[in-house]
Amino acid sequence: MIHRLNVRFFGSLLLVLSGFPMLAQSQKAPNIIVILADDLGYGDLGCYGHPTISTPNLDRMAVEGMRFTEFYSGAAVCTPSRAALLTGRLPARTGVYGKGDVFRQNSASGLPLSEVTVAEMLKEKGYATGLVGKWHLGHLREFLPTRQGFDYWFGTPYSNDMGKVFTTSKAGVYGIPPGPRANAPALPLYKNETIIEEEPDQHFLTKRYTDEVIQFIKRSKDKPFLMYYASNFPHTPLYASPDFEGKSPRGLYGDVVAELDWSVGQILKTLKELKLDQNTLVFFTSDNGPWLVQKDHGGSAGLLFEGKNSTYEGGMRVPGIAWWPGKIKANVTSTALMSNMDLLPTIAAVAKASLPKDRILDGIDQSGVLFGQQEKAREMLPYYLNEQVFAIRKGSWKAHFLTHASYSPAAPDVHATPLLYNIDNDPSEKYDLAKDYPDIVADLTKEYEKQKTSFTLPPSEIEKVLPSPQKQN
């Protein structure tokens, strides 16, 4: 009788202990991982229709989670898009706009320190916060990510072409030949606030970044953490490690995307091995559309028109995949309108963090969409290029008031009667319906005028430059 009782007792104890990891996951505040590709186009993943680029890990991530078909970057180029993601605010509202489009080696400013980043928000909740990869929001010490809420940083302060090598393309672009640029400063690789290398071998950058992300997860597994993994790729110049180079039928661009896909797979595998997967929200996206002027070294927007540096769909509609086993229903394709500005308020809701109350946020909490409680949360989306509103989307309709081909030196075309497209029916923006729907034009024009006067434009931070390039120690 005593023996049977002991068996029952220890059997019950084993059941309790076997469920402890899951219980521990549910009791700890959720971990957050945001993975940001650089210049990845809407059509560059298998799960978004690319015929030859192999992305099995991201495809599986989409099958196990939610794939957004109408997810947008906060801007059409790198720097302002990253500002939008981290602050939940329009880049023009924060001053992250201007001639030149992005922060460079001679920039005298960065993301204003008065802004509240998602890292600063989560630190208030006791989160460990890490960034691995490209920052591109100010290279001077006072603007580095370690001054913007991140406990740890391993990566570059700006794009991977802002060094001594401009491109690996045989033809070159902008008339600049491939190869070294003698007068350019070296691309620095940082660990926290220290430069540990100059001109790191970019063939191995994705592997090094992957290891850094995994090590951060392992160090931080006993407390809630935020990992912002901002890859330098597939922005040119393109580099893949020997394990991937020459393997993709899409050429070097496909090699680079395939290695980025491998990197995501390693991170998800680590979460599962550490039994953190059911308490971790992972979101994958891109900072803007494909850099079309790079030709075969740039990506594809699929059926969308145009690319990076344009407010047509191809410039700002990007992949968006959300993954959280047990929380986000598997194999869901969502047509909900969503912007990367929505990530901050959505993460705040998920983590039960307090949003900054002393400023206007342009992002919207989309947690109800993620968890299947509502079909959509956002109705309207403005498309900015620098400080100007170029287009407005409301529901299925999009009106272009200004249009500009990506990286064209010409001034934008101004449309007295805006171009009107039904984006659901015509995502390629081929058929102007303005004459047929004057009421829709009038409604979107009101939204456009309202957007133009919704805030006072602050000075441009991007246009603040140093008298001469400075090198940091």
Salt bridges, closest charged atoms under 4 A:
ASP38 OD2 - ARG82 NH2 3.31
ASP38 OD2 - LYS134 NZ 2.54
ASP39 OD2 - HIS235 NE2 3.89
ASP39 OD2 - LYS308 NZ 3.08
GLU64 OE1 - LYS272 NZ 3.73
GLU70 OE1 - ARG393 NH2 2.41
GLU115 OE1 - ARG89 NE 2.79
GLU115 OE1 - ARG359 NH1 3.86
ASP151 OD1 - LYS123 NZ 2.52
GLU193 OE1 - ARG141 NH1 3.84
GLU193 OE2 - ARG147 NE 2.55
GLU197 OE2 - ARG208 NH2 2.66
GLU198 OE2 - LYS471 NZ 3.70
ASP201 OD1 - HIS203 ND1 2.81
ASP222 OD1 - LYS221 NZ 3.57
ASP243 OD2 - LYS207 NZ 3.26
ASP287 OD2 - ARG82 NH2 2.86
GLU313 OE1 - ARG317 NH2 2.83
GLU313 OE2 - LYS398 NZ 2.82
ASP342 OD1 - ARG378 NH2 2.62
ASP358 OD1 - ARG359 NE 2.89
ASP362 OD1 - ARG93 NH2 2.81
GLU379 OE1 - LYS376 NZ 3.08
ASP424 OD1 - ARG393 NH2 3.48
GLU429 OE2 - LYS398 NZ 3.11
GLU429 OE2 - HIS400 NE2 2.57
ASP443 OD2 - LYS394 NZ 3.12
GLU447 OE2 - LYS394 NZ 3.04
GLU449 OE1 - LYS452 NZ 3.54
GLU461 OE1 - LYS464 NZ 3.15
